Amino acid sequence: MEPHTDATLLPPLASGPLPRPTSEPQPPTGHTASTAERGAFSLAVCTCGWSGPARRSRDLARKDAARHHAA
């Protein structure tokens, strides 16, 4: 096997720090509530971190989410 002789040399990487984003990502300002399934149960969850009780009824979980959104 012959070594590569036509390799192109690249300049070394800059040793400075990597560029940082100009602004930090902001969390969502409003609440977005929805339902999630966990096995046989459904529960209401929100983007703010809130979660309702686990329910066997999807309709009750949707009502929990609507109540949280309205509050």
Biopython code that builds the backbone (N, CA, C, O; Angstrom):
import numpy as np
from Bio.PDB.StructureBuilder import StructureBuilder

atoms = [
    (1, "MET", "N", (0.842, -1.169, 0.000)),
    (1, "MET", "CA", (0.000, 0.000, 0.000)),
    (1, "MET", "C", (0.893, 1.240, 0.000)),
    (1, "MET", "O", (1.818, 1.338, 0.807)),
    (2, "GLU", "N", (0.627, 2.169, -0.883)),
    (2, "GLU", "CA", (1.455, 3.364, -0.996)),
    (2, "GLU", "C", (0.891, 4.490, -0.138)),
    (2, "GLU", "O", (-0.328, 4.638, -0.054)),
    (3, "PRO", "N", (1.744, 5.287, 0.500)),
    (3, "PRO", "CA", (1.253, 6.421, 1.292)),
    (3, "PRO", "C", (0.725, 7.520, 0.366)),
    (3, "PRO", "O", (1.135, 7.631, -0.790)),
    (4, "HIS", "N", (-0.174, 8.312, 0.890)),
    (4, "HIS", "CA", (-0.714, 9.446, 0.137)),
    (4, "HIS", "C", (0.340, 10.544, 0.073)),
    (4, "HIS", "O", (0.865, 10.963, 1.105)),
    (5, "THR", "N", (0.643, 10.996, -1.096)),
    (5, "THR", "CA", (1.641, 12.051, -1.249)),
    (5, "THR", "C", (1.020, 13.357, -1.705)),
    (5, "THR", "O", (1.691, 14.390, -1.703)),
    (6, "ASP", "N", (-0.274, 13.336, -2.103)),
    (6, "ASP", "CA", (-0.924, 14.544, -2.596)),
    (6, "ASP", "C", (-1.828, 15.176, -1.534)),
    (6, "ASP", "O", (-2.795, 15.855, -1.881)),
    (7, "ALA", "N", (-1.537, 14.970, -0.276)),
    (7, "ALA", "CA", (-2.360, 15.523, 0.792)),
    (7, "ALA", "C", (-2.194, 17.031, 0.857)),
    (7, "ALA", "O", (-1.098, 17.547, 0.642)),
    (8, "THR", "N", (-3.259, 17.726, 1.146)),
    (8, "THR", "CA", (-3.240, 19.184, 1.280)),
    (8, "THR", "C", (-3.174, 19.516, 2.762)),
    (8, "THR", "O", (-3.990, 19.029, 3.544)),
    (9, "LEU", "N", (-2.223, 20.332, 3.149)),
    (9, "LEU", "CA", (-2.101, 20.747, 4.542)),
    (9, "LEU", "C", (-3.120, 21.834, 4.844)),
    (9, "LEU", "O", (-3.348, 22.731, 4.033)),
    (10, "LEU", "N", (-3.723, 21.743, 6.006)),
    (10, "LEU", "CA", (-4.690, 22.739, 6.451)),
    (10, "LEU", "C", (-4.060, 23.599, 7.526)),
    (10, "LEU", "O", (-3.210, 23.119, 8.276)),
    (11, "PRO", "N", (-4.457, 24.863, 7.620)),
    (11, "PRO", "CA", (-3.925, 25.696, 8.696)),
    (11, "PRO", "C", (-4.453, 25.206, 10.042)),
    (11, "PRO", "O", (-5.542, 24.634, 10.092)),
    (12, "PRO", "N", (-3.715, 25.413, 11.136)),
    (12, "PRO", "CA", (-4.191, 24.958, 12.456)),
    (12, "PRO", "C", (-5.443, 25.724, 12.866)),
    (12, "PRO", "O", (-5.661, 26.860, 12.447)),
    (13, "LEU", "N", (-6.258, 25.078, 13.693)),
    (13, "LEU", "CA", (-7.467, 25.723, 14.198)),
    (13, "LEU", "C", (-7.098, 26.878, 15.110)),
    (13, "LEU", "O", (-6.075, 26.833, 15.794)),
    (14, "ALA", "N", (-7.911, 27.892, 15.123)),
    (14, "ALA", "CA", (-7.677, 29.032, 16.014)),
    (14, "ALA", "C", (-7.809, 28.561, 17.455)),
    (14, "ALA", "O", (-8.683, 27.756, 17.776)),
    (15, "SER", "N", (-6.952, 29.059, 18.307)),
    (15, "SER", "CA", (-6.984, 28.622, 19.709)),
    (15, "SER", "C", (-7.898, 29.488, 20.551)),
    (15, "SER", "O", (-7.953, 29.304, 21.767)),
    (16, "GLY", "N", (-8.618, 30.423, 19.954)),
    (16, "GLY", "CA", (-9.518, 31.296, 20.704)),
    (16, "GLY", "C", (-10.786, 30.577, 21.106)),
    (16, "GLY", "O", (-11.028, 29.453, 20.668)),
    (17, "PRO", "N", (-11.605, 31.217, 21.940)),
    (17, "PRO", "CA", (-12.857, 30.593, 22.380)),
    (17, "PRO", "C", (-13.863, 30.519, 21.227)),
    (17, "PRO", "O", (-13.803, 31.296, 20.275)),
    (18, "LEU", "N", (-14.778, 29.573, 21.341)),
    (18, "LEU", "CA", (-15.824, 29.422, 20.345)),
    (18, "LEU", "C", (-16.816, 30.573, 20.455)),
    (18, "LEU", "O", (-17.031, 31.087, 21.553)),
    (19, "PRO", "N", (-17.420, 30.985, 19.361)),
    (19, "PRO", "CA", (-18.397, 32.080, 19.440)),
    (19, "PRO", "C", (-19.630, 31.650, 20.223)),
    (19, "PRO", "O", (-20.081, 30.510, 20.111)),
    (20, "ARG", "N", (-20.158, 32.552, 21.000)),
    (20, "ARG", "CA", (-21.356, 32.289, 21.797)),
    (20, "ARG", "C", (-22.568, 32.875, 21.093)),
    (20, "ARG", "O", (-22.441, 33.854, 20.358)),
    (21, "PRO", "N", (-23.746, 32.291, 21.307)),
    (21, "PRO", "CA", (-24.950, 32.877, 20.717)),
    (21, "PRO", "C", (-25.172, 34.286, 21.261)),
    (21, "PRO", "O", (-24.799, 34.589, 22.394)),
    (22, "THR", "N", (-25.775, 35.134, 20.453)),
    (22, "THR", "CA", (-25.973, 36.518, 20.868)),
    (22, "THR", "C", (-27.048, 36.667, 21.928)),
    (22, "THR", "O", (-27.018, 37.628, 22.698)),
    (23, "SER", "N", (-27.999, 35.742, 21.990)),
    (23, "SER", "CA", (-29.033, 35.833, 23.017)),
    (23, "SER", "C", (-29.333, 34.439, 23.556)),
    (23, "SER", "O", (-29.249, 33.445, 22.834)),
    (24, "GLU", "N", (-29.676, 34.388, 24.810)),
    (24, "GLU", "CA", (-30.025, 33.128, 25.450)),
    (24, "GLU", "C", (-31.445, 32.739, 25.045)),
    (24, "GLU", "O", (-32.301, 33.614, 24.917)),
    (25, "PRO", "N", (-31.715, 31.451, 24.840)),
    (25, "PRO", "CA", (-33.091, 31.050, 24.514)),
    (25, "PRO", "C", (-34.013, 31.331, 25.700)),
    (25, "PRO", "O", (-33.674, 31.045, 26.848)),
    (26, "GLN", "N", (-35.163, 31.884, 25.404)),
    (26, "GLN", "CA", (-36.125, 32.237, 26.445)),
    (26, "GLN", "C", (-37.184, 31.158, 26.567)),
    (26, "GLN", "O", (-37.614, 30.600, 25.557)),
    (27, "PRO", "N", (-37.617, 30.850, 27.794)),
    (27, "PRO", "CA", (-38.696, 29.877, 27.952)),
    (27, "PRO", "C", (-39.998, 30.456, 27.407)),
    (27, "PRO", "O", (-40.133, 31.676, 27.315)),
    (28, "PRO", "N", (-40.945, 29.616, 27.048)),
    (28, "PRO", "CA", (-42.208, 30.127, 26.537)),
    (28, "PRO", "C", (-42.912, 30.963, 27.588)),
    (28, "PRO", "O", (-42.904, 30.613, 28.768)),
    (29, "THR", "N", (-43.524, 32.069, 27.169)),
    (29, "THR", "CA", (-44.160, 32.973, 28.124)),
    (29, "THR", "C", (-45.557, 32.511, 28.515)),
    (29, "THR", "O", (-45.980, 32.748, 29.646)),
    (30, "GLY", "N", (-46.276, 31.867, 27.626)),
    (30, "GLY", "CA", (-47.625, 31.420, 27.936)),
    (30, "GLY", "C", (-47.651, 29.967, 28.348)),
    (30, "GLY", "O", (-46.668, 29.239, 28.209)),
    (31, "HIS", "N", (-48.781, 29.568, 28.850)),
    (31, "HIS", "CA", (-48.964, 28.175, 29.226)),
    (31, "HIS", "C", (-49.552, 27.414, 28.043)),
    (31, "HIS", "O", (-50.485, 27.889, 27.396)),
    (32, "THR", "N", (-49.016, 26.254, 27.769)),
    (32, "THR", "CA", (-49.569, 25.375, 26.754)),
    (32, "THR", "C", (-49.827, 24.030, 27.415)),
    (32, "THR", "O", (-48.902, 23.249, 27.636)),
    (33, "ALA", "N", (-51.082, 23.768, 27.726)),
    (33, "ALA", "CA", (-51.452, 22.534, 28.409)),
    (33, "ALA", "C", (-51.945, 21.514, 27.394)),
    (33, "ALA", "O", (-52.644, 21.858, 26.441)),
    (34, "SER", "N", (-51.579, 20.272, 27.607)),
    (34, "SER", "CA", (-52.028, 19.173, 26.753)),
    (34, "SER", "C", (-52.142, 17.924, 27.614)),
    (34, "SER", "O", (-51.945, 17.980, 28.828)),
    (35, "THR", "N", (-52.457, 16.805, 26.990)),
    (35, "THR", "CA", (-52.559, 15.555, 27.734)),
    (35, "THR", "C", (-51.454, 14.607, 27.303)),
    (35, "THR", "O", (-50.984, 14.661, 26.167)),
    (36, "ALA", "N", (-51.048, 13.746, 28.210)),
    (36, "ALA", "CA", (-50.022, 12.743, 27.937)),
    (36, "ALA", "C", (-50.530, 11.396, 28.427)),
    (36, "ALA", "O", (-51.296, 11.321, 29.387)),
    (37, "GLU", "N", (-50.102, 10.349, 27.768)),
    (37, "GLU", "CA", (-50.510, 8.990, 28.124)),
    (37, "GLU", "C", (-49.383, 8.305, 28.891)),
    (37, "GLU", "O", (-48.219, 8.372, 28.495)),
    (38, "ARG", "N", (-49.735, 7.654, 29.976)),
    (38, "ARG", "CA", (-48.787, 6.826, 30.730)),
    (38, "ARG", "C", (-49.483, 5.516, 31.043)),
    (38, "ARG", "O", (-50.208, 5.396, 32.030)),
    (39, "GLY", "N", (-49.250, 4.550, 30.194)),
    (39, "GLY", "CA", (-49.917, 3.266, 30.375)),
    (39, "GLY", "C", (-51.413, 3.415, 30.158)),
    (39, "GLY", "O", (-51.850, 3.919, 29.124)),
    (40, "ALA", "N", (-52.201, 2.975, 31.139)),
    (40, "ALA", "CA", (-53.658, 3.064, 31.035)),
    (40, "ALA", "C", (-54.181, 4.409, 31.513)),
    (40, "ALA", "O", (-55.391, 4.637, 31.509)),
    (41, "PHE", "N", (-53.290, 5.301, 31.922)),
    (41, "PHE", "CA", (-53.695, 6.579, 32.493)),
    (41, "PHE", "C", (-53.381, 7.730, 31.550)),
    (41, "PHE", "O", (-52.480, 7.651, 30.715)),
    (42, "SER", "N", (-54.151, 8.801, 31.706)),
    (42, "SER", "CA", (-53.951, 10.034, 30.956)),
    (42, "SER", "C", (-53.819, 11.146, 31.987)),
    (42, "SER", "O", (-54.517, 11.150, 33.001)),
    (43, "LEU", "N", (-52.917, 12.091, 31.721)),
    (43, "LEU", "CA", (-52.784, 13.207, 32.643)),
    (43, "LEU", "C", (-52.529, 14.482, 31.876)),
    (43, "LEU", "O", (-52.006, 14.464, 30.761)),
    (44, "ALA", "N", (-52.903, 15.586, 32.485)),
    (44, "ALA", "CA", (-52.695, 16.895, 31.887)),
    (44, "ALA", "C", (-51.292, 17.363, 32.241)),
    (44, "ALA", "O", (-50.857, 17.220, 33.384)),
    (45, "VAL", "N", (-50.580, 17.925, 31.261)),
    (45, "VAL", "CA", (-49.247, 18.478, 31.483)),
    (45, "VAL", "C", (-49.183, 19.858, 30.846)),
    (45, "VAL", "O", (-49.922, 20.155, 29.907)),
    (46, "CYS", "N", (-48.290, 20.700, 31.364)),
    (46, "CYS", "CA", (-48.162, 22.071, 30.878)),
    (46, "CYS", "C", (-46.688, 22.392, 30.657)),
    (46, "CYS", "O", (-45.815, 21.778, 31.271)),
    (47, "THR", "N", (-46.413, 23.352, 29.784)),
    (47, "THR", "CA", (-45.037, 23.764, 29.517)),
    (47, "THR", "C", (-44.392, 24.448, 30.715)),
    (47, "THR", "O", (-43.167, 24.570, 30.758)),
    (48, "CYS", "N", (-45.178, 24.896, 31.688)),
    (48, "CYS", "CA", (-44.615, 25.540, 32.884)),
    (48, "CYS", "C", (-44.109, 24.514, 33.893)),
    (48, "CYS", "O", (-43.484, 24.887, 34.886)),
    (49, "GLY", "N", (-44.370, 23.218, 33.655)),
    (49, "GLY", "CA", (-43.913, 22.175, 34.565)),
    (49, "GLY", "C", (-45.036, 21.551, 35.374)),
    (49, "GLY", "O", (-44.827, 20.528, 36.026)),
    (50, "TRP", "N", (-46.218, 22.140, 35.347)),
    (50, "TRP", "CA", (-47.355, 21.617, 36.090)),
    (50, "TRP", "C", (-47.845, 20.331, 35.452)),
    (50, "TRP", "O", (-47.797, 20.184, 34.231)),
    (51, "SER", "N", (-48.316, 19.395, 36.270)),
    (51, "SER", "CA", (-48.995, 18.210, 35.751)),
    (51, "SER", "C", (-50.145, 17.870, 36.674)),
    (51, "SER", "O", (-50.038, 17.998, 37.894)),
    (52, "GLY", "N", (-51.231, 17.441, 36.090)),
    (52, "GLY", "CA", (-52.422, 17.095, 36.848)),
    (52, "GLY", "C", (-52.362, 15.654, 37.324)),
    (52, "GLY", "O", (-51.402, 14.936, 37.047)),
    (53, "PRO", "N", (-53.389, 15.242, 38.038)),
    (53, "PRO", "CA", (-53.426, 13.863, 38.515)),
    (53, "PRO", "C", (-53.666, 12.892, 37.362)),
    (53, "PRO", "O", (-54.266, 13.250, 36.349)),
    (54, "ALA", "N", (-53.192, 11.669, 37.530)),
    (54, "ALA", "CA", (-53.406, 10.628, 36.520)),
    (54, "ALA", "C", (-54.872, 10.216, 36.555)),
    (54, "ALA", "O", (-55.442, 9.960, 37.616)),
    (55, "ARG", "N", (-55.458, 10.160, 35.385)),
    (55, "ARG", "CA", (-56.875, 9.819, 35.264)),
    (55, "ARG", "C", (-57.046, 8.663, 34.287)),
    (55, "ARG", "O", (-56.277, 8.535, 33.335)),
    (56, "ARG", "N", (-58.041, 7.832, 34.515)),
    (56, "ARG", "CA", (-58.376, 6.806, 33.527)),
    (56, "ARG", "C", (-59.212, 7.424, 32.402)),
    (56, "ARG", "O", (-59.260, 6.887, 31.295)),
    (57, "SER", "N", (-59.855, 8.525, 32.680)),
    (57, "SER", "CA", (-60.694, 9.196, 31.694)),
    (57, "SER", "C", (-59.892, 10.295, 30.994)),
    (57, "SER", "O", (-59.408, 11.224, 31.641)),
    (58, "ARG", "N", (-59.756, 10.187, 29.679)),
    (58, "ARG", "CA", (-59.060, 11.231, 28.914)),
    (58, "ARG", "C", (-59.819, 12.551, 28.987)),
    (58, "ARG", "O", (-59.218, 13.625, 29.002)),
    (59, "ASP", "N", (-61.147, 12.456, 29.033)),
    (59, "ASP", "CA", (-61.959, 13.665, 29.096)),
    (59, "ASP", "C", (-61.675, 14.454, 30.377)),
    (59, "ASP", "O", (-61.576, 15.681, 30.336)),
    (60, "LEU", "N", (-61.544, 13.762, 31.513)),
    (60, "LEU", "CA", (-61.226, 14.448, 32.769)),
    (60, "LEU", "C", (-59.829, 15.072, 32.706)),
    (60, "LEU", "O", (-59.624, 16.166, 33.233)),
    (61, "ALA", "N", (-58.877, 14.402, 32.076)),
    (61, "ALA", "CA", (-57.529, 14.966, 31.931)),
    (61, "ALA", "C", (-57.575, 16.225, 31.069)),
    (61, "ALA", "O", (-56.890, 17.203, 31.367)),
    (62, "ARG", "N", (-58.384, 16.210, 29.991)),
    (62, "ARG", "CA", (-58.529, 17.405, 29.157)),
    (62, "ARG", "C", (-59.155, 18.551, 29.943)),
    (62, "ARG", "O", (-58.763, 19.706, 29.775)),
    (63, "LYS", "N", (-60.130, 18.238, 30.801)),
    (63, "LYS", "CA", (-60.759, 19.272, 31.630)),
    (63, "LYS", "C", (-59.763, 19.835, 32.637)),
    (63, "LYS", "O", (-59.776, 21.036, 32.903)),
    (64, "ASP", "N", (-58.896, 18.990, 33.204)),
    (64, "ASP", "CA", (-57.842, 19.481, 34.100)),
    (64, "ASP", "C", (-56.920, 20.452, 33.372)),
    (64, "ASP", "O", (-56.546, 21.491, 33.916)),
    (65, "ALA", "N", (-56.555, 20.107, 32.133)),
    (65, "ALA", "CA", (-55.686, 20.983, 31.343)),
    (65, "ALA", "C", (-56.377, 22.308, 31.040)),
    (65, "ALA", "O", (-55.747, 23.363, 31.110)),
    (66, "ALA", "N", (-57.656, 22.265, 30.707)),
    (66, "ALA", "CA", (-58.408, 23.498, 30.410)),
    (66, "ALA", "C", (-58.503, 24.369, 31.653)),
    (66, "ALA", "O", (-58.348, 25.587, 31.562)),
    (67, "ARG", "N", (-58.757, 23.764, 32.826)),
    (67, "ARG", "CA", (-58.824, 24.543, 34.066)),
    (67, "ARG", "C", (-57.497, 25.199, 34.388)),
    (67, "ARG", "O", (-57.462, 26.347, 34.831)),
    (68, "HIS", "N", (-56.400, 24.478, 34.171)),
    (68, "HIS", "CA", (-55.075, 25.059, 34.436)),
    (68, "HIS", "C", (-54.807, 26.205, 33.475)),
    (68, "HIS", "O", (-54.287, 27.245, 33.878)),
    (69, "HIS", "N", (-55.156, 26.024, 32.210)),
    (69, "HIS", "CA", (-54.927, 27.062, 31.207)),
    (69, "HIS", "C", (-55.720, 28.326, 31.535)),
    (69, "HIS", "O", (-55.236, 29.439, 31.327)),
    (70, "ALA", "N", (-56.947, 28.150, 32.050)),
    (70, "ALA", "CA", (-57.802, 29.294, 32.371)),
    (70, "ALA", "C", (-57.333, 30.027, 33.625)),
    (70, "ALA", "O", (-57.588, 31.222, 33.773)),
    (71, "ALA", "N", (-56.659, 29.332, 34.516)),
    (71, "ALA", "CA", (-56.225, 29.951, 35.791)),
    (71, "ALA", "C", (-55.072, 30.898, 35.624)),
    (71, "ALA", "O", (-54.608, 31.484, 36.603)),
]
sb = StructureBuilder()
sb.init_structure("model")
sb.init_model(0)
sb.init_chain("A")
sb.init_seg("    ")
for serial, (resi, resn, name, xyz) in enumerate(atoms, 1):
    if name == "N":
        sb.init_residue(resn, " ", resi, " ")
    sb.init_atom(name, np.array(xyz, "f"), 0.0, 1.0, " ", f" {name:<3s}", serial, name[0])
structure = sb.get_structure()
